[in-house]
């Protein structure tokens, strides 16, 4: 198990987080740029000195700021860190890069087998300068896996790659993490990438861990309005005219056309804008004083037309931004 209880001072805020990642578990750290996600990985990897920390991996103490102080150097932690930059050695072949780790079997069948799984078996003799961006990322991932680390830290390693390659590499890492039973942590700015990788999602903002849990539970039941905003809720509709009225969080993907009061909150409003969105349509709908974004399978009427939709089982928030246990009574908002 990987356990980290850390405090790290940054210029504008302090990163405070407590993480526990079981063997074979995949945790995704999700939040906006500058929230402190990469800082957490760097502290675990031993690259950043914390103000206070206790970090253990498989029962080994890697960092302890309490007496007796411990600070295991990065190269002795058996923690693998993969960043956006593949960081290949330009003077070494693909085979030599793959076998660079201290535990790697440089001449054995594992290297060849993994190269086949990654689709780089024909590039083993090539130099990094002759690789495409996708091939370089596969080599970096292979080097990390061949090192047989006790934990994997992935800092947006697939940024800039096409969607199909990201899916392929994400699926591969998921399978290997489960098979090898190593704890793994992924930093992601895109929710879809975090959900595709993780069996647990942790939302971080300005150094604070706001909510953690199963990805679908965090998205459908955000604990606060701020979490809802971070996971994609683009509108908040009040249940009444009072400033203290509860607010329903409206997610664009949790919308059904028409009135279905048994499934959620019925909203009647005026279309302000319509645009194509993949195989469907996206509409901006003004409901009372709020504007919400709706993704619909069919094109709604033009701007200025009336539209009725249903927000499916939306979360509700009180004036303080905390989620309400029970939604308010009432079946429809808007005109």
C-alpha positions in Angstrom: 0.0 0.0 0.0 1.1 3.6 -0.7 0.2 6.0 2.0 1.0 9.7 2.0 0.0 12.4 4.5 1.7 15.6 3.3 1.8 19.4 3.6 3.8 21.3 1.0 4.1 25.1 1.0 3.7 26.8 -2.4 3.9 30.4 -3.3 0.1 31.1 -3.0 -1.2 28.2 -1.0 -0.3 25.1 0.9 -1.0 21.6 -0.5 -2.5 19.4 2.1 -3.6 15.9 1.3 -3.9 12.4 2.7 -3.8 9.5 0.2 -4.1 5.8 0.6 -3.7 3.6 -2.5 -4.1 -0.1 -2.2 -2.0 -2.6 -4.2 -3.6 -2.8 -7.7 -5.7 0.3 -7.1 -5.8 3.1 -9.7 -6.3 6.6 -8.2 -6.8 9.6 -10.4 -6.0 13.1 -9.1 -8.3 15.5 -11.0 -8.5 19.3 -10.9 -7.6 22.5 -12.6 -4.1 23.6 -13.6 -2.0 24.7 -10.6 -4.2 22.9 -8.1 -1.2 21.0 -6.6 -1.6 17.6 -8.3 1.9 17.4 -9.7 3.3 18.7 -6.4 1.8 15.7 -4.7 3.4 13.2 -7.1 6.8 15.0 -6.8 6.7 14.8 -3.0 5.9 11.0 -3.2 8.7 10.6 -5.7 11.2 12.4 -3.4 11.7 15.4 -5.8 10.1 18.1 -3.6 10.8 18.6 0.1 7.6 18.9 2.2 7.0 21.0 5.3 5.4 18.0 6.9 5.0 14.5 5.6 4.8 10.8 6.3 5.0 8.7 3.2 5.2 4.9 3.3 5.2 2.3 0.5 4.7 -1.4 1.3 5.6 -0.7 4.9 8.8 1.1 4.0 9.1 4.7 5.3 10.1 6.9 2.3 9.7 10.3 4.0 9.2 11.3 7.6 9.6 14.8 8.9 9.0 13.6 12.5 11.9 12.2 14.5 13.6 10.1 13.4 13.7 12.0 10.1 13.7 9.9 6.9 14.3 11.1 3.4 15.0 8.2 1.0 16.6 9.6 -2.2 14.4 9.3 -5.4 16.6 6.6 -7.0 16.2 4.3 -4.0 12.4 4.6 -3.5 11.3 2.1 -6.2 8.7 4.6 -7.3 8.3 5.1 -11.1 7.4 8.6 -12.3 6.2 9.1 -15.9 5.8 12.7 -17.2 4.6 14.3 -20.4 8.1 14.4 -21.7 9.2 10.8 -22.5 12.7 11.7 -21.3 14.5 9.1 -23.5 18.3 9.0 -23.6 19.1 10.2 -27.1 22.4 8.3 -27.4 20.8 4.9 -26.5 18.7 2.7 -28.8 15.1 1.8 -28.0 16.3 -1.6 -26.5 18.9 0.2 -24.3 16.3 2.7 -23.2 13.9 0.0 -22.3 16.5 -1.9 -20.3 17.9 1.1 -18.4 16.1 0.4 -15.2 18.1 -1.3 -12.4 15.7 -4.3 -12.3 15.2 -4.6 -16.0 16.1 -7.9 -17.8 18.0 -6.3 -20.7 18.4 -9.5 -22.8 15.5 -11.6 -21.6 12.1 -12.4 -23.1 10.2 -9.9 -20.9 11.7 -6.9 -22.8 10.8 -8.4 -26.2 7.3 -9.5 -25.0 6.5 -6.0 -23.6 7.8 -4.4 -26.8 5.4 -6.5 -28.7 2.5 -5.5 -26.5 3.4 -1.9 -26.9 3.8 -2.2 -30.7 7.5 -1.1 -30.8 9.1 -4.5 -31.4 10.3 -3.3 -34.9 12.0 -0.2 -33.4 14.2 -1.9 -30.8 17.4 -1.1 -32.8 16.2 2.5 -33.6 17.5 5.6 -32.0 15.0 8.0 -30.2 15.4 10.7 -32.9 13.8 8.4 -35.4 10.7 7.7 -33.3 7.3 9.3 -33.6 5.8 11.0 -30.6 3.6 8.1 -29.9 6.4 5.6 -30.2 8.6 7.6 -27.8 5.8 7.6 -25.2 5.4 3.8 -25.6 9.2 3.4 -25.0 9.0 5.5 -21.9 6.1 3.5 -20.6 7.9 0.3 -21.3 11.0 1.4 -19.5 8.9 2.3 -16.5 7.1 -1.1 -16.5 10.4 -3.1 -16.9 11.9 -1.3 -13.9 9.3 -3.3 -11.7 8.7 -0.3 -9.4 6.6 -0.8 -6.3 4.4 2.2 -7.2 3.6 4.0 -10.5 3.0 7.8 -10.7 1.7 9.1 -14.0 1.8 12.9 -14.6 -0.4 13.4 -17.7 1.9 11.1 -19.6 -0.3 11.0 -22.7 -0.9 14.7 -23.2 -0.6 15.6 -26.9 -1.3 12.1 -28.2 -4.3 11.3 -30.3 -7.4 9.9 -28.6 -7.0 6.3 -29.9 -3.4 6.0 -28.7 -4.4 7.5 -25.3 -7.1 4.8 -25.0 -4.7 2.1 -26.0 -2.0 3.1 -23.4 -4.6 3.7 -20.7 -6.0 0.3 -21.2 -2.6 -1.3 -21.1 -1.6 0.4 -17.9 -4.9 -0.6 -16.2 -4.3 -4.2 -17.1 -0.7 -4.2 -15.9 -1.4 -2.4 -12.7 -4.0 -4.9 -11.8 -1.9 -7.9 -12.9 1.2 -6.7 -10.9 -0.8 -5.4 -7.9 1.1 -2.1 -7.6 -0.6 1.1 -6.4 -0.8 3.7 -9.1 -1.7 7.4 -9.2 -2.6 9.4 -12.4 -2.7 13.2 -12.6 -5.3 14.3 -15.2 -6.8 17.6 -16.3 -9.5 15.9 -18.4 -12.3 14.2 -16.6 -12.7 11.6 -19.3 -9.1 10.5 -19.1 -9.3 10.2 -15.3 -12.5 8.2 -15.5 -11.0 5.8 -18.1 -8.1 5.1 -15.9 -9.3 5.2 -12.3 -11.3 3.0 -10.0 -11.2 6.0 -7.5 -11.3 9.7 -8.3 -9.9 12.5 -6.0 -10.8 16.1 -6.8 -8.2 18.7 -5.8 -8.5 22.5 -5.9 -5.9 24.9 -4.5 -4.1 22.2 -2.6 -7.2 20.8 -0.9 -8.7 17.4 -1.4 -12.4 18.2 -1.9 -13.9 14.8 -2.5 -12.7 11.2 -3.3 -14.7 8.1 -4.3 -15.8 6.1 -7.2 -15.7 8.2 -10.4 -19.4 7.9 -11.2 -20.4 8.7 -7.6 -18.2 11.8 -7.5 -19.6 13.1 -10.8 -23.3 12.3 -10.1 -23.2 13.2 -6.4 -20.7 16.1 -5.9 -20.2 17.0 -2.3 -20.1 20.7 -2.9 -20.9 23.2 -5.7 -17.2 23.7 -6.3 -16.7 20.0 -7.0 -19.8 20.1 -9.3 -18.2 23.0 -11.2 -14.9 21.1 -11.6 -16.6 17.9 -12.9 -18.6 19.6 -15.6 -21.8 21.1 -14.2 -22.3 24.3 -16.3 -25.5 25.8 -14.8 -27.2 26.1 -11.4 -30.9 26.7 -11.3 -32.6 28.0 -8.2 -35.8 26.3 -6.8 -37.3 29.7 -5.9 -36.9 33.5 -6.0 -35.1 33.8 -2.6 -31.4 34.3 -2.4 -31.4 31.3 0.0 -33.2 29.0 -2.4 -31.5 25.7 -3.1 -29.7 25.3 -6.4 -29.9 22.4 -8.8 -26.7 21.5 -10.6 -27.3 21.0 -14.3 -24.8 18.7 -16.2 -25.0 19.0 -20.0 -24.9 15.2 -20.4 -27.6 14.6 -17.8 -30.5 16.1 -19.9 -33.5 14.4 -21.4 -35.8 16.3 -23.9 -39.3 16.9 -22.8 -41.0 16.8 -19.4 -40.3 13.7 -17.3 -41.0 14.8 -13.7 -40.4 11.2 -12.4 -36.8 11.3 -13.6 -35.7 14.6 -12.4 -36.2 18.4 -12.6 -38.4 19.7 -15.4 -37.0 23.0 -16.8 -38.9 25.3 -19.2 -37.0 28.1 -20.8 -35.9 30.0 -23.9 -33.2 28.8 -26.3 -30.4 31.4 -26.5 -28.0 29.5 -28.8 -27.7 26.2 -30.7 -24.6 24.5 -32.1 -23.6 21.0 -33.3 -21.9 18.8 -30.7 -20.6 15.5 -32.1 -23.5 13.4 -33.2 -26.0 15.6 -31.4 -26.7 19.3 -30.5 -25.8 21.6 -27.7 -28.2 24.3 -26.7 -27.9 27.2 -24.2 -31.2 27.5 -22.4 -32.3 30.4 -20.2 -34.3 29.2 -17.3 -35.5 32.2 -15.1 -32.2 34.1 -14.4 -29.9 31.1 -15.1 -28.4 29.9 -18.3 -27.8 26.1 -18.6 -26.1 24.1 -21.3 -28.0 21.0 -22.6 -26.7 18.2 -24.9 -29.6 16.8 -26.9 -29.9 14.0 -29.5 -32.0 16.1 -31.9 -31.7 19.8 -32.9 -34.0 22.0 -30.8 -35.8 25.0 -32.2 -33.8 28.2 -33.1 -32.7 30.9 -30.8 -35.8 32.6 -29.2 -37.9 29.4 -29.2 -39.3 27.7 -26.1 -37.9 24.5 -24.9 -38.7 22.0 -22.1 -36.1 19.5 -20.9 -35.6 17.4 -17.8 -32.4 17.4 -15.7 -32.0 13.8 -14.7 -31.8 13.4 -10.9 -29.7 16.6 -10.4 -27.7 17.2 -7.2 -28.9 20.1 -5.0 -26.9 22.6 -3.1 -27.7 25.0 -0.2 -26.6 28.6 0.1 -23.3 27.6 1.6 -22.5 25.4 -1.5 -22.8 22.1 0.4 -24.8 19.3 -1.1 -28.3 18.8 0.3 -29.3 15.3 1.4 -32.9 15.8 0.2 -34.0 17.8 -2.9 -36.6 20.5 -2.4 -40.2 19.8 -3.3 -41.4 21.0 -6.7 -41.4 19.4 -10.2 -40.6 22.3 -12.5 -38.7 25.6 -12.7 -38.9 28.3 -15.3 -41.8 29.7 -17.3 
